[in-house]
Amino acid sequence: MTMPRLILAGHVPAMLLCASAMLPAAHAAAPVAPAAPVATAASSASSAPAAPAACKGTIYLTFDTGSQSQAQLVADVLNKRHVKATFFLANEKTTRGDYSLDPSWAPYWKARVAEGHAFGTHTFDHVYWKKDLANGLIQVKPQFGKEGGKLASFTDQQFCEELRRVDTRFQELTGHKLDPFWRAPGGYTSPRTLAAGSACGYQHAGWAPAGYSGDELPSDKYPNAMLLKKALANLRSGDIFISHMGIWSRKDPWAPANLDALISGLQDKGFCFATLREHPAYAQKKGQP
């Protein structure tokens, strides 16, 4: 998961440099800088102030599944700050030894549905796009599942089914359908994958360059304080922000130090938060696939 990737600002792709260059690309954009540590998952929801009465702008927080080591903390902080977010789900291996879309995670996802968050598909087996082939197929590399770590060739329909597998499982776990958007693992897309997703009812949702949390970057080179500082300085109204619910490779996890501080800092600036259901680029997509 810590590989160079294509970042999407809105839905216009822009290739970033590798981690060795100025703009590292672990899950998409330039690293954002930090500042102060945050409240822990143990903080009570009742102790937090409500969102600002008058919004000076809107930020769209999004979370991709990962190791899930920070899953409960993410939920607790969002509740504490009265913030709704968008979750992109793949069936990824977790620090509990299970997978994020196993039945064991049903109570967690049901609770997030009840809280009013939005949900998109991140491909079931966290499938990376590699290239569009001349024969009309899409070369991909699943990270998990039976073919995990192997190259495969998908038709457009197979790619669509990979997106829909998450929707099917989510309905089994929660009784609710996903919202009609998807996010490519690594942020890597192509005209063919975007078209395949659109054809089966899912619009791709990227993120703003300033919205890259940097939580996949090495913490010795990109400490949490640096990432938080940059995020607070650079995020603007309308930006989509991306982080994960746990990253295996980062020694100093991003969320415990930064998530609450980021939200409270943005609220202090007059920003409000919304799900991608309310984002102008996605709000018109009301129907479900």
C-alpha positions, 0 to 999 in steps of 0.5 A: 500500500505504500507505493507511488500513485496517481493522485486525483484532485476532483476527478482530474488525474495528476501524476505525482513524483515518487517518494524520493522526490519532492512530492512523495506518492504513497497514497496520493499527494504531496505530504501535508504538515502537522502540529499538535497531538490529538485526543484519544479514542477514549475521549467522550463524544459529549465533551466536544464542541458542536460544529461552527454555526456558520460555515466559511467553507466545507471540507470532505473527510474520506477514509480508506480501509487499511490495517483497521488499527485506527478504526475505532479511534476514527469513529470516536473522533468523528462522533466527538467532533460531530463530523460526517465522513465518507468511507471507501471499503476494500476487504483488507487484512486487519491487525485483528487477524481477520478482514475488514469486510468479514462478518466480524466487522458487521457491528462496526459498519452498522454503527457507522451507517446509523451515524449517517456516514457515506460509503463507497467501494474501494474494490473488494480485493484492493485491486491495483490498476496496472495498464490498459491492454491492447486487446481491450482488457485491463491488467490489474494486480489484486493485493488480497484474495485468491489471486493476491499479488498476481497480475490478472486481466479483467474485462470491463464487466469483471472490473465492474463486478470487483466494485460491486462485490463490496456493495453486495458484502456491505448489504449483507453486513449492514442491510444498506447499499453503498453510495454510487462512488468508488476510489481506486487503490493507489489512486491509479485510474485509466480511461478504461477503469473510469468508464467501467466504473461509470458504466456500472453506476460508480463515479470515481472520487479522488482527492485534492493535492492538499488533502493528502494526509501523508499517513502512508509516508515514513514517519521519520521523514514525515512526522505527524507534526509536519503533516498536520501543519501543512494540512491546516495551512493548505486545505481550502473549501471544497477539498477532499481529504484522504487518510486510512484506518490504519497503515501497516508500515508507518511506525508512528500512526497518523490518526492518534496524533492528528485526526482530532487536531486536524478537525478541531483546527479546521473548525476553529477556522470556520470550516464545516464537514460533509460527506461526498453525498453533498459534494457538488461533483457527486451530489447529482449521482443520487441513484444506486447502481 
